[in-house]
Amino acid sequence: MEHLDYTSRSQFRTDFIKAEILQDDDEDKSWMCLKRKEGACIFLGDDKKCKIYEHRPVQCQTYPFWPSLLSDPAAWEEEAVVPDDVLIDEGSTQRHWSQEEGGCEGITITATITETNDIASNENAEVVQREEITTKMRQAKKHWLRFPIDEIKTSTWYL
């Protein structure tokens, strides 16, 4: 993983920040909108991996365990996408990630699991402990509630 070493806040802001909202005129309480690179996150490397994974923002840390995606099975299923190297059969409801629709390759379609009620029968299933999901949901909601502009909150990051 590529390492980004920025000792200057002003240089970091110049290189990566498109817009910023200060709270109480305090840079430590600012909200930043990142620049994009070819429609994707500016921190996404050529290898399609996050260059700042260990230091990623709360919104990224808690995805896909946002309350809106956990509200019902259909919302979760809609977020699921398949890796780009997987061929999708014509007429399939599966899709690849796109800038417009987003999606998460880490979410596996759970229909087979819920139908059989047996996670062990699905060799690709990963179990995420309820405590981790609950913690990430709470983090996402707390972060979202603090965001200062309602219009942006309700139009770009649904919880």
DSSP file (Angstrom, degrees, kcal/mol; ACC not computed):
  #  RESIDUE AA STRUCTURE BP1 BP2  ACC     N-H-->O    O-->H-N    N-H-->O    O-->H-N    TCO  KAPPA ALPHA  PHI   PSI    X-CA   Y-CA   Z-CA
    1    1 A M              0   0    0      0, 0.0     2,-0.1     0, 0.0    50,-0.1   0.000 360.0 360.0 360.0 132.7    0.0    0.0    0.0
    2    2 A E        -     0   0    0      1,-0.1     2,-0.5     2,-0.0    43,-0.0  -0.405 360.0-136.9 -66.8 140.8    1.3    3.4   -1.0
    3    3 A H        -     0   0    0     -2,-0.1     2,-0.6    49,-0.1    49,-0.1  -0.878   8.7-154.2-105.5 130.8    2.1    5.6    2.0
    4    4 A L        -     0   0    0     -2,-0.5     2,-0.6    47,-0.4    -2,-0.0  -0.911   9.7-170.3-103.1 123.5    1.1    9.3    2.0
    5    5 A D        +     0   0    0     -2,-0.6     2,-0.6     2,-0.0    -2,-0.0  -0.905  11.2 169.0-119.0 104.3    3.3   11.5    4.2
    6    6 A Y        +     0   0    0     -2,-0.6    -2,-0.0     1,-0.1     3,-0.0  -0.950  13.8 169.0-118.9 116.3    2.0   15.0    4.7
    7    7 A T        +     0   0    0     -2,-0.6     2,-0.6     1,-0.1    -1,-0.1   0.634  67.3  69.3 -95.2 -16.6    3.6   17.2    7.3
    8    8 A S     >  -     0   0    0      1,-0.2     4,-2.0     2,-0.0     5,-0.1  -0.903  61.6-162.1-108.0 120.6    1.8   20.3    6.1
    9    9 A R  H  > S+     0   0    0     -2,-0.6     4,-2.7     1,-0.2     5,-0.2   0.899  94.5  54.4 -62.3 -40.9   -1.9   20.7    6.6
   10   10 A S  H  > S+     0   0    0      1,-0.2     4,-2.2     2,-0.2    -1,-0.2   0.887 108.5  48.1 -65.0 -37.5   -2.0   23.5    4.0
   11   11 A Q  H  > S+     0   0    0      2,-0.2     4,-2.4     1,-0.2    -1,-0.2   0.897 111.1  51.1 -68.8 -39.2   -0.3   21.3    1.4
   12   12 A F  H  X S+     0   0    0     -4,-2.0     4,-2.5     2,-0.2     5,-0.4   0.939 111.0  48.5 -60.1 -46.9   -2.7   18.4    2.1
   13   13 A R  H  X S+     0   0    0     -4,-2.7     4,-1.8     1,-0.2    -2,-0.2   0.904 112.1  49.2 -61.2 -42.2   -5.7   20.8    1.7
   14   14 A T  H  < S+     0   0    0     -4,-2.2    -1,-0.2    -5,-0.2    -2,-0.2   0.913 116.8  41.3 -62.8 -43.3   -4.3   22.1   -1.6
   15   15 A D  H  < S+     0   0    0     -4,-2.4    -2,-0.2    -5,-0.1    -1,-0.2   0.828 132.3  14.5 -76.1 -33.1   -3.7   18.6   -3.0
   16   16 A F  H  < S+     0   0    0     -4,-2.5    19,-2.8    -5,-0.2     2,-0.5   0.627  98.5  88.3-123.9 -16.5   -6.8   16.8   -1.9
   17   17 A I  E  <  +A   34   0A   0     -4,-1.8    17,-0.2    -5,-0.4     3,-0.1  -0.790  35.5 177.4-101.7 126.2   -9.6   19.1   -0.7
   18   18 A K  E    S-     0   0A   0     15,-3.2     2,-0.3    -2,-0.5    16,-0.2   0.854  74.7  -2.3 -87.5 -41.1  -12.2   20.5   -3.1
   19   19 A A  E     -A   33   0A   0     14,-1.4    14,-3.0     2,-0.0     2,-0.4  -0.983  63.5-160.9-150.5 155.5  -14.3   22.4   -0.5
   20   20 A E  E     -A   32   0A   0     -2,-0.3     2,-0.5    12,-0.2    12,-0.2  -1.000   9.0-156.3-145.0 140.2  -14.3   22.8    3.3
   21   21 A I  E     -A   31   0A   0     10,-2.8    10,-2.6    -2,-0.4     2,-0.3  -0.973  18.3-152.6-116.0 118.6  -16.8   23.9    5.9
   22   22 A L  E     -     0   0A   0     -2,-0.5     2,-0.5     8,-0.2     8,-0.2  -0.714   1.1-151.2 -90.4 140.4  -15.3   25.3    9.1
   23   23 A Q  E >  S-A   26   0A   0      3,-0.7     3,-1.8    -2,-0.3     6,-0.3  -0.950  82.2  -8.7-108.1 130.6  -17.2   25.0   12.4
   24   24 A D  T 3  S-     0   0    0     -2,-0.5    -1,-0.2     1,-0.3     3,-0.1   0.798 118.9 -75.1  55.2  31.2  -16.5   27.7   14.9
   25   25 A D  T 3  S+     0   0    0      1,-0.2     2,-0.5    -3,-0.1    -1,-0.3   0.815 100.5 135.6  51.9  33.9  -13.6   28.9   12.6
   26   26 A D  E X   -A   23   0A   0     -3,-1.8     3,-1.9     1,-0.1    -3,-0.7  -0.948  49.9-156.7-118.6 114.5  -11.6   25.9   13.8
   27   27 A E  E >  S+     0   0A   0     -2,-0.5     3,-1.5     1,-0.3    -1,-0.1   0.807  94.5  62.7 -59.0 -29.9   -9.7   23.8   11.2
   28   28 A D  E 3  S+     0   0A   0      1,-0.3    -1,-0.3    -5,-0.1    -6,-0.0   0.667 106.0  46.1 -70.7 -14.6   -9.8   20.8   13.6
   29   29 A K  E <  S+     0   0A   0     -3,-1.9    -1,-0.3    -6,-0.3    -2,-0.2   0.058  89.2 127.6-111.6  23.4  -13.6   20.8   13.3
   30   30 A S  E <   -     0   0A   0     -3,-1.5     2,-0.5    -8,-0.2    -8,-0.2  -0.419  52.0-140.7 -84.0 157.9  -13.8   21.2    9.6
   31   31 A W  E     -A   21   0A   0    -10,-2.6   -10,-2.8    -2,-0.1     2,-0.4  -0.971  23.8-158.7-114.1 129.7  -15.8   19.1    7.1
   32   32 A M  E     -A   20   0A   0     -2,-0.5     2,-0.6   -12,-0.2   -12,-0.2  -0.889  17.1-152.8-119.5 141.1  -14.0   18.4    3.9
   33   33 A C  E     -A   19   0A   0    -14,-3.0   -15,-3.2    -2,-0.4   -14,-1.4  -0.953  29.8-135.3-106.0 119.5  -15.2   17.4    0.4
   34   34 A L  E     -A   17   0A   0     -2,-0.6   -17,-0.2   -17,-0.2   -18,-0.1  -0.375  14.3-112.5 -75.8 150.7  -12.4   15.6   -1.3
   35   35 A K        -     0   0    0    -19,-2.8     7,-0.9    -2,-0.1     2,-0.3  -0.332  35.5-127.1 -67.0 163.0  -11.3   16.1   -4.9
   36   36 A R  E     -B   41   0B   0      5,-0.2     2,-0.5     6,-0.1     5,-0.2  -0.852   8.4-147.3-116.1 154.2  -12.1   13.2   -7.3
   37   37 A K  E >  S-B   40   0B   0      3,-2.9     3,-2.0    -2,-0.3     7,-0.1  -0.949  82.2 -26.1-122.6 109.6   -9.7   11.4   -9.6
   38   38 A E  T 3  S-     0   0    0     -2,-0.5    -1,-0.1     1,-0.3     3,-0.1   0.881 125.7 -52.3  53.4  41.0  -11.4   10.1  -12.8
   39   39 A G  T 3  S+     0   0    0      1,-0.3    -1,-0.3    60,-0.0     2,-0.2   0.345 122.9  95.7  82.6  -6.7  -14.7   10.0  -10.9
   40   40 A A  E <  S-B   37   0B   0     -3,-2.0    -3,-2.9     1,-0.1    -1,-0.3  -0.592  89.9 -67.0-111.3 173.3  -13.4    7.9   -8.1
   41   41 A C  E >   -B   36   0B   0     -5,-0.2     3,-1.8    -2,-0.2    -5,-0.2  -0.317  42.2-128.9 -57.0 138.1  -12.0    8.8   -4.6
   42   42 A I  T 3  S+     0   0    0     -7,-0.9    -1,-0.2     1,-0.3    -6,-0.1   0.702 107.7  57.3 -65.2 -19.2   -8.7   10.7   -4.8
   43   43 A F  T 3  S+     0   0    0    -27,-0.1     8,-3.1     2,-0.1     2,-0.6   0.337  77.7 109.5 -95.6   7.4   -7.2    8.2   -2.4
   44   44 A L  B <   -C   50   0C   0     -3,-1.8     6,-0.2     6,-0.2    -4,-0.1  -0.750  63.6-142.5 -84.2 120.8   -8.0    5.1   -4.6
   45   45 A G    >   -     0   0    0      4,-3.0     3,-2.2    -2,-0.6    -2,-0.1  -0.187  27.2 -98.8 -78.5 172.5   -4.7    3.8   -6.0
   46   46 A D  T 3  S+     0   0    0      1,-0.3    -1,-0.1     2,-0.1    -2,-0.0   0.759 125.7  60.6 -60.9 -24.4   -4.0    2.4   -9.4
   47   47 A D  T 3  S-     0   0    0      2,-0.2    -1,-0.3     1,-0.0     3,-0.1   0.349 119.2-113.7 -84.3   6.7   -4.3   -1.0   -7.8
   48   48 A K  S <  S+     0   0    0     -3,-2.2     2,-0.3     1,-0.3    -2,-0.1   0.683  79.0 122.5  68.8  21.1   -7.9   -0.1   -6.8
   49   49 A K  S    S-     0   0    0     -6,-0.0    -4,-3.0     2,-0.0     2,-0.3  -0.862  72.1 -99.5-114.2 150.7   -7.0   -0.1   -3.1
   50   50 A C  B >   -C   44   0C   0     -2,-0.3     3,-0.7    -6,-0.2    -6,-0.2  -0.485  22.9-157.7 -69.0 127.2   -7.4    2.7   -0.6
   51   51 A K  T 3  S+     0   0    0     -8,-3.1   -47,-0.4    -2,-0.3    -1,-0.1   0.621  94.4  38.3 -80.5 -13.2   -4.1    4.5   -0.1
   52   52 A I  T >  S+     0   0    0     -9,-0.3     3,-2.6     1,-0.1     4,-0.3   0.006  73.6 137.5-123.2  27.6   -5.2    5.8    3.3
   53   53 A Y  G X  S+     0   0    0     -3,-0.7     3,-1.2     1,-0.3    -1,-0.1   0.829  72.4  50.3 -47.8 -45.8   -7.1    2.8    4.6
   54   54 A E  G 3  S+     0   0    0      1,-0.2    -1,-0.3    -4,-0.1    -2,-0.1   0.682 122.4  34.0 -68.5 -16.6   -5.7    3.0    8.1
   55   55 A H  G <  S+     0   0    0     -3,-2.6    -1,-0.2     2,-0.0    -2,-0.2   0.060  85.9 143.4-125.7  23.2   -6.7    6.7    8.3
   56   56 A R    <   -     0   0    0     -3,-1.2     5,-0.1    -4,-0.3    -3,-0.0  -0.222  56.1 -91.9 -68.6 156.9   -9.8    6.8    6.3
   57   57 A P    >>  -     0   0    0      0, 0.0     4,-2.6     0, 0.0     3,-0.6  -0.149  36.6-104.6 -65.3 162.5  -12.8    9.1    7.2
   58   58 A V  H 3> S+     0   0    0      1,-0.2     4,-2.3     2,-0.2     5,-0.2   0.873 119.8  59.2 -55.2 -41.8  -15.6    7.9    9.4
   59   59 A Q  H 3> S+     0   0    0      1,-0.2     4,-0.7     2,-0.2    -1,-0.2   0.893 112.1  40.0 -58.1 -39.6  -18.0    7.6    6.4
   60   60 A C  H <4 S+     0   0    0     -3,-0.6     3,-0.4     2,-0.2    -2,-0.2   0.877 112.2  56.2 -75.8 -38.7  -15.6    5.1    4.8
   61   61 A Q  H  < S+     0   0    0     -4,-2.6    -2,-0.2     1,-0.2    -1,-0.2   0.849 112.9  41.0 -61.2 -34.4  -14.8    3.3    8.1
   62   62 A T  H >< S+     0   0    0     -4,-2.3     3,-2.1    -5,-0.2    -1,-0.2   0.609  90.9 143.4 -94.1 -12.4  -18.5    2.6    8.8
   63   63 A Y  T 3<  +     0   0    0     -4,-0.7    74,-0.0    -3,-0.4    -3,-0.0  -0.509  65.2  16.3 -70.6 137.8  -19.5    1.7    5.2
   64   64 A P  T 3  S+     0   0    0      0, 0.0     2,-1.0     0, 0.0    -1,-0.3  -0.886 110.9  77.7 -98.2  20.9  -21.5   -0.4    4.4
   65   65 A F    <   +     0   0    0     -3,-2.1    75,-0.2     4,-0.1    -2,-0.1  -0.168  61.9 139.6 -88.3  45.3  -23.0   -0.6    8.0
   66   66 A W    >>  -     0   0    0     -2,-1.0     4,-1.5     1,-0.1     3,-1.2  -0.646  64.3-119.2 -83.0 143.6  -25.0    2.5    7.6
   67   67 A P  H 3> S+     0   0    0      0, 0.0     4,-0.6     0, 0.0     3,-0.2   0.850 113.3  58.5 -51.3 -36.9  -28.5    2.4    9.1
   68   68 A S  H 34 S+     0   0    0     90,-0.3     4,-0.3     1,-0.2     3,-0.3   0.840 108.8  44.1 -65.0 -31.0  -30.1    3.1    5.7
   69   69 A L  H <4 S+     0   0    0     -3,-1.2    -1,-0.2     1,-0.2     3,-0.2   0.692 116.0  46.9 -85.7 -19.1  -28.4    0.0    4.3
   70   70 A L  H  < S+     0   0    0     -4,-1.5    -2,-0.2    -3,-0.2    -1,-0.2   0.391  84.8  95.2 -98.9   2.4  -29.3   -2.2    7.3
   71   71 A S  S  < S-     0   0    0     -4,-0.6    -1,-0.2    -3,-0.3    -2,-0.1   0.846 101.6  -9.5 -65.8 -34.2  -32.9   -1.0    7.4
   72   72 A D  S >> S-     0   0    0     -4,-0.3     4,-1.5    -3,-0.2     3,-0.6  -0.982  70.9-105.5-159.0 158.6  -34.2   -3.9    5.4
   73   73 A P  H 3> S+     0   0    0      0, 0.0     4,-2.7     0, 0.0     5,-0.2   0.827 115.7  59.2 -57.6 -33.6  -32.7   -6.8    3.4
   74   74 A A  H 3> S+     0   0    0      1,-0.2     4,-2.3     2,-0.2     5,-0.2   0.898 103.4  50.8 -64.8 -39.8  -33.7   -5.2    0.0
   75   75 A A  H <> S+     0   0    0     -3,-0.6     4,-1.0     2,-0.2    -1,-0.2   0.904 112.6  47.3 -63.2 -41.0  -31.6   -2.1    0.8
   76   76 A W  H >X S+     0   0    0     -4,-1.5     4,-0.8     1,-0.2     3,-0.7   0.931 111.8  49.6 -64.2 -47.0  -28.6   -4.3    1.6
   77   77 A E  H >< S+     0   0    0     -4,-2.7     3,-0.8     1,-0.2    -2,-0.2   0.871 106.0  56.8 -62.0 -37.9  -29.1   -6.4   -1.5
   78   78 A E  H 3< S+     0   0    0     -4,-2.3    -1,-0.2     1,-0.2    -2,-0.2   0.790 104.2  53.9 -64.5 -27.1  -29.3   -3.3   -3.7
   79   79 A E  H << S+     0   0    0     -4,-1.0    25,-3.0    -3,-0.7    -1,-0.2   0.686  86.8 102.9 -80.6 -18.6  -25.8   -2.2   -2.4
   80   80 A A  B <<  +d  104   0D   0     -3,-0.8     2,-0.3    -4,-0.8    15,-0.2  -0.460  46.5 172.6 -70.8 131.9  -24.2   -5.5   -3.4
   81   81 A V        -     0   0    0     23,-1.6    15,-0.2    26,-0.3    26,-0.1  -0.912  27.4-121.4-131.8 162.6  -22.1   -5.5   -6.6
   82   82 A V  B     -e   96   0E   0     13,-2.6    15,-0.5    -2,-0.3    23,-0.1  -0.748  40.1 -89.4-102.8 153.2  -19.8   -8.1   -8.1
   83   83 A P    >   -     0   0    0      0, 0.0     3,-2.1     0, 0.0    -1,-0.1  -0.206  38.5-112.5 -58.2 151.7  -16.1   -7.5   -8.9
   84   84 A D  T 3  S+     0   0    0      1,-0.3    12,-0.1    -3,-0.1    -2,-0.0   0.776 114.8  59.5 -58.2 -28.6  -15.3   -6.1  -12.3
   85   85 A D  T 3  S+     0   0    0      2,-0.1     2,-0.5     0, 0.0    -1,-0.3   0.439  85.2  95.4 -84.1   3.3  -13.6   -9.3  -13.5
   86   86 A V  S <  S-     0   0    0     -3,-2.1     2,-0.3    -4,-0.0    -4,-0.1  -0.828  76.2-130.3 -95.7 127.1  -16.8  -11.3  -12.9
   87   87 A L        -     0   0    0     -2,-0.5     2,-0.5     1,-0.0    -2,-0.1  -0.600  18.0-143.7 -76.8 130.7  -19.0  -11.8  -16.0
   88   88 A I        -     0   0    0     -2,-0.3     3,-0.1    -6,-0.1     2,-0.1  -0.842  17.0-123.4 -98.5 127.2  -22.6  -10.9  -15.4
   89   89 A D    >   -     0   0    0     -2,-0.5     3,-2.1     1,-0.1     5,-0.2  -0.389  35.9 -96.5 -66.6 143.1  -25.2  -13.0  -17.2
   90   90 A E  T 3  S+     0   0    0      1,-0.3    -1,-0.1    -2,-0.1     3,-0.1  -0.371 112.6  22.5 -59.6 134.5  -27.6  -11.2  -19.4
   91   91 A G  T 3  S+     0   0    0      1,-0.3    -1,-0.3    -3,-0.1     2,-0.1   0.366  92.9 135.3  87.8  -5.0  -30.9  -10.5  -17.6
   92   92 A S    <   -     0   0    0     -3,-2.1    -1,-0.3     1,-0.1    -4,-0.0  -0.404  57.7-139.5 -73.9 152.3  -29.2  -10.9  -14.2
   93   93 A T  S    S+     0   0    0     -3,-0.1    -1,-0.1    -2,-0.1    -3,-0.0   0.493  72.8 107.1 -87.8  -4.2  -29.9   -8.4  -11.5
   94   94 A Q        -     0   0    0     -5,-0.2     2,-0.3   -13,-0.1   -13,-0.1  -0.332  49.7-176.8 -69.7 157.3  -26.2   -8.3  -10.5
   95   95 A R        -     0   0    0    -15,-0.2   -13,-2.6    -2,-0.0     2,-0.2  -0.980  24.7-116.7-151.0 161.1  -24.2   -5.3  -11.4
   96   96 A H  B     -e   82   0E   0     -2,-0.3     2,-0.0   -15,-0.2   -12,-0.0  -0.596  48.9 -85.1 -91.7 160.9  -20.7   -3.9  -11.2
   97   97 A W        -     0   0    0    -15,-0.5     2,-0.3    -2,-0.2     6,-0.2  -0.356  50.8-178.5 -61.3 143.0  -19.7   -0.8   -9.2
   98   98 A S  B  >  -F  102   0F   0      4,-1.0     4,-3.0     1,-0.1    -3,-0.0  -0.977  38.6-119.1-141.3 158.2  -20.3    2.5  -10.9
   99   99 A Q  T  4 S+     0   0    0     -2,-0.3    -1,-0.1     1,-0.2     4,-0.1   0.887 114.8  45.6 -62.2 -38.0  -19.7    6.1  -10.0
  100  100 A E  T  4 S+     0   0    0      1,-0.2    -1,-0.2     2,-0.1    -3,-0.0   0.911 126.9  25.4 -73.3 -42.7  -23.4    6.9  -10.3
  101  101 A E  T  4 S-     0   0    0      1,-0.2    -2,-0.2   -22,-0.0    -1,-0.2   0.614  86.9-167.4-100.5 -14.5  -24.8    3.9   -8.4
  102  102 A G  B  <  +F   98   0F   0     -4,-3.0    -4,-1.0     1,-0.1    -1,-0.2  -0.346  12.1 172.4  63.8-140.8  -21.8    3.0   -6.2
  103  103 A G        -     0   0    0     -6,-0.2     2,-0.4    -4,-0.1   -23,-0.2  -0.436  31.0-101.1 118.6 167.1  -22.1   -0.3   -4.5
  104  104 A C  B >   -d   80   0D   0    -25,-3.0   -23,-1.6    -2,-0.2     3,-0.9  -0.981  10.2-163.6-133.2 120.8  -20.0   -2.6   -2.3
  105  105 A E  T 3  S+     0   0    0     -2,-0.4    -1,-0.1     1,-0.2   -25,-0.1   0.696  91.5  67.5 -72.2 -18.4  -18.1   -5.7   -3.5
  106  106 A G  T 3  S+     0   0    0    -24,-0.1     2,-0.6     2,-0.1    -1,-0.2   0.651  82.4  86.0 -76.9 -14.3  -17.7   -6.8    0.1
  107  107 A I    <   -     0   0    0     -3,-0.9     2,-0.3   -28,-0.2   -26,-0.3  -0.774  68.3-157.1 -88.6 122.3  -21.5   -7.4    0.4
  108  108 A T        -     0   0    0     -2,-0.6     2,-0.3    18,-0.1   -28,-0.1  -0.766  30.3 -99.9 -96.8 147.2  -22.4  -10.8   -0.8
  109  109 A I        -     0   0    0     -2,-0.3     3,-0.3     1,-0.1     4,-0.2  -0.486  35.6-165.2 -64.2 126.0  -25.9  -11.6   -2.0
  110  110 A T     >  +     0   0    0     -2,-0.3     4,-2.8     1,-0.2     5,-0.3   0.341  57.6 104.8-101.4   6.7  -27.5  -13.3    1.0
  111  111 A A  H  > S+     0   0    0      1,-0.3     4,-2.3     2,-0.2     5,-0.2   0.901  83.2  49.6 -56.2 -42.1  -30.6  -14.8   -0.6
  112  112 A T  H  > S+     0   0    0     -3,-0.3     4,-1.8     1,-0.2     6,-0.3   0.863 112.2  48.8 -66.6 -33.0  -29.1  -18.2   -0.6
  113  113 A I  H  >>S+     0   0    0     -3,-0.3     4,-2.3    -4,-0.2     5,-0.8   0.939 113.3  44.5 -71.0 -46.1  -28.2  -17.9    3.1
  114  114 A T  H  <5S+     0   0    0     -4,-2.8    -2,-0.2     1,-0.2    -1,-0.2   0.848 112.8  52.4 -70.1 -31.8  -31.6  -16.6    4.2
  115  115 A E  H  <5S+     0   0    0     -4,-2.3    -1,-0.2    -5,-0.3    -2,-0.2   0.919 121.8  30.2 -68.0 -41.9  -33.5  -19.2    2.1
  116  116 A T  H  <5S-     0   0    0     -4,-1.8    -2,-0.2    -5,-0.2    -1,-0.2   0.659  93.8-143.2 -90.4 -16.2  -31.5  -22.1    3.7
  117  117 A N  T  <5 +     0   0    0     -4,-2.3     2,-0.4    -5,-0.2    -3,-0.2   0.804  67.4 112.1  58.2  29.3  -31.0  -20.4    7.0
  118  118 A D    > < -     0   0    0     -5,-0.8     3,-1.2    -6,-0.3     4,-0.3  -0.843  45.7-176.0-139.4  98.4  -27.5  -22.0    7.0
  119  119 A I  G >  S+     0   0    0     -2,-0.4     3,-2.0     1,-0.3     6,-0.3   0.854  84.2  66.6 -61.6 -35.1  -24.5  -19.8    6.7
  120  120 A A  G 3  S+     0   0    0      1,-0.3    -1,-0.3    -7,-0.1    -7,-0.0   0.777  92.3  61.7 -59.8 -26.0  -22.2  -22.8    6.6
  121  121 A S  G <  S+     0   0    0     -3,-1.2     2,-0.8     1,-0.1    -1,-0.3   0.635  92.3  72.0 -77.1 -11.8  -23.7  -23.8    3.2
  122  122 A N    X   -     0   0    0     -3,-2.0     3,-1.5    -4,-0.3    -1,-0.1  -0.864  64.6-169.8-106.5 101.7  -22.5  -20.6    1.6
  123  123 A E  T 3  S+     0   0    0     -2,-0.8    -1,-0.1     1,-0.3    -2,-0.1   0.713  84.8  52.9 -65.5 -20.7  -18.7  -20.9    1.3
  124  124 A N  T 3  S+     0   0    0      2,-0.1    -1,-0.3     0, 0.0     2,-0.2   0.512  83.6 113.0 -91.0  -5.1  -18.3  -17.3    0.3
  125  125 A A    <   -     0   0    0     -3,-1.5     2,-0.4    -6,-0.3   -15,-0.0  -0.457  49.4-161.3 -73.7 136.3  -20.2  -15.9    3.3
  126  126 A E        -     0   0    0     -2,-0.2     2,-0.6   -18,-0.0   -18,-0.1  -0.960  13.9-136.3-113.8 136.2  -18.3  -13.9    5.8
  127  127 A V        -     0   0    0     -2,-0.4     2,-0.5    -8,-0.0    -2,-0.0  -0.807  14.3-165.2 -95.7 125.3  -19.8  -13.4    9.3
  128  128 A V        -     0   0    0     -2,-0.6     5,-0.0     2,-0.0    -2,-0.0  -0.944  29.4-115.5-107.1 126.1  -19.6  -10.0   10.8
  129  129 A Q    >>  -     0   0    0     -2,-0.5     4,-1.9     1,-0.1     3,-0.7  -0.310  15.9-125.6 -64.3 140.6  -20.3   -9.9   14.5
  130  130 A R  H 3> S+     0   0    0      1,-0.2     4,-2.9     2,-0.2     5,-0.2   0.848 109.7  59.4 -54.1 -38.3  -23.5   -8.0   15.5
  131  131 A E  H 3> S+     0   0    0      1,-0.2     4,-2.4     2,-0.2    -1,-0.2   0.895 105.6  47.9 -61.2 -40.5  -21.4   -6.0   18.0
  132  132 A E  H <> S+     0   0    0     -3,-0.7     4,-2.4     2,-0.2    -1,-0.2   0.911 112.9  48.2 -66.4 -41.9  -19.2   -4.7   15.1
  133  133 A I  H  X S+     0   0    0     -4,-1.9     4,-2.5     2,-0.2    -2,-0.2   0.938 112.9  47.7 -63.2 -47.0  -22.2   -3.8   13.0
  134  134 A T  H  X S+     0   0    0     -4,-2.9     4,-2.4     1,-0.2    -2,-0.2   0.911 111.8  50.3 -61.3 -43.9  -24.0   -2.0   15.9
  135  135 A T  H  X S+     0   0    0     -4,-2.4     4,-2.3    -5,-0.2    -1,-0.2   0.923 112.6  46.1 -61.4 -45.4  -20.8   -0.1   16.7
  136  136 A K  H  X S+     0   0    0     -4,-2.4     4,-2.5     2,-0.2    -1,-0.2   0.872 110.6  53.3 -68.2 -36.4  -20.3    1.1   13.1
  137  137 A M  H  X S+     0   0    0     -4,-2.5     4,-2.5    -5,-0.2    -1,-0.2   0.937 110.7  47.0 -60.7 -45.5  -24.0    2.0   12.8
  138  138 A R  H  X S+     0   0    0     -4,-2.4     4,-2.7     1,-0.2     5,-0.2   0.912 111.8  50.5 -64.0 -42.4  -23.7    4.2   15.9
  139  139 A Q  H  X S+     0   0    0     -4,-2.3     4,-2.4     1,-0.2     5,-0.2   0.933 111.8  47.9 -60.0 -46.2  -20.5    5.8   14.7
  140  140 A A  H  X S+     0   0    0     -4,-2.5     4,-2.7   -75,-0.2    -2,-0.2   0.924 113.7  46.5 -61.7 -46.0  -22.1    6.6   11.3
  141  141 A K  H  X S+     0   0    0     -4,-2.5     4,-2.7     2,-0.2    -1,-0.2   0.918 112.6  49.3 -65.0 -43.8  -25.2    8.0   12.9
  142  142 A K  H  X S+     0   0    0     -4,-2.7     4,-1.2     2,-0.2    -1,-0.2   0.915 114.0  46.4 -61.4 -43.5  -23.3   10.2   15.4
  143  143 A H  H  X S+     0   0    0     -4,-2.4     4,-0.7    -5,-0.2     3,-0.4   0.929 113.0  49.4 -63.9 -46.2  -21.0   11.5   12.6
  144  144 A W  H >< S+     0   0    0     -4,-2.7     3,-1.0     1,-0.2    -2,-0.2   0.896 106.9  54.6 -61.4 -43.5  -24.0   12.2   10.3
  145  145 A L  H 3< S+     0   0    0     -4,-2.7    -1,-0.2     1,-0.3    -2,-0.2   0.803 105.2  54.5 -63.7 -28.8  -25.9   14.1   13.0
  146  146 A R  H 3< S+     0   0    0     -4,-1.2    -1,-0.3    -3,-0.4    -2,-0.2   0.675  78.6 114.3 -78.1 -16.9  -23.0   16.4   13.6
  147  147 A F    <<  -     0   0    0     -3,-1.0     6,-0.1    -4,-0.7    -3,-0.0  -0.341  63.2-143.1 -61.9 132.0  -22.8   17.4   10.0
  148  148 A P  S    S+     0   0    0      0, 0.0     2,-0.6     0, 0.0    -1,-0.1   0.613  76.2  64.6 -79.0 -13.7  -23.7   21.1    9.8
  149  149 A I     >  -     0   0    0      1,-0.2     4,-2.2     2,-0.0     3,-0.3  -0.904  57.2-165.8-120.2 110.4  -25.6   21.4    6.5
  150  150 A D  H  > S+     0   0    0     -2,-0.6     4,-2.7     1,-0.2     5,-0.2   0.858  87.4  59.3 -59.5 -39.1  -29.0   19.6    6.3
  151  151 A E  H  > S+     0   0    0      1,-0.2     4,-1.0     2,-0.2    -1,-0.2   0.911 110.9  41.0 -59.1 -43.3  -29.2   19.9    2.5
  152  152 A I  H  >>S+     0   0    0     -3,-0.3     4,-2.0     2,-0.2     5,-0.6   0.904 112.7  55.9 -71.5 -40.9  -26.0   18.0    2.0
  153  153 A K  H  X5S+     0   0    0     -4,-2.2     4,-1.1     1,-0.2    -2,-0.2   0.923 113.2  39.8 -55.7 -46.3  -26.8   15.5    4.7
  154  154 A T  H  <5S+     0   0    0     -4,-2.7    -1,-0.2     1,-0.2    -2,-0.2   0.639 119.7  44.6 -84.3 -12.8  -30.1   14.5    3.1
  155  155 A S  H  <5S+     0   0    0     -4,-1.0    -1,-0.2    -3,-0.3    -2,-0.2   0.658 123.7  23.8-104.5 -16.9  -28.9   14.5   -0.5
  156  156 A T  H  <5S+     0   0    0     -4,-2.0     2,-0.3     1,-0.2    -3,-0.2   0.666 123.3  33.1-123.9 -21.0  -25.5   12.8   -0.4
  157  157 A W  S  <<S-     0   0    0     -4,-1.1     2,-0.3    -5,-0.6    -1,-0.2  -0.700  70.6-161.5-142.8  86.3  -25.3   10.4    2.6
  158  158 A Y              0   0    0     -2,-0.3   -90,-0.3     1,-0.2   -89,-0.1  -0.506 360.0 360.0 -75.4 129.1  -28.6    8.9    3.6
  159  159 A L              0   0    0     -2,-0.3    -1,-0.2   -92,-0.1    -5,-0.1   0.268 360.0 360.0-124.8 360.0  -28.8    7.4    7.1
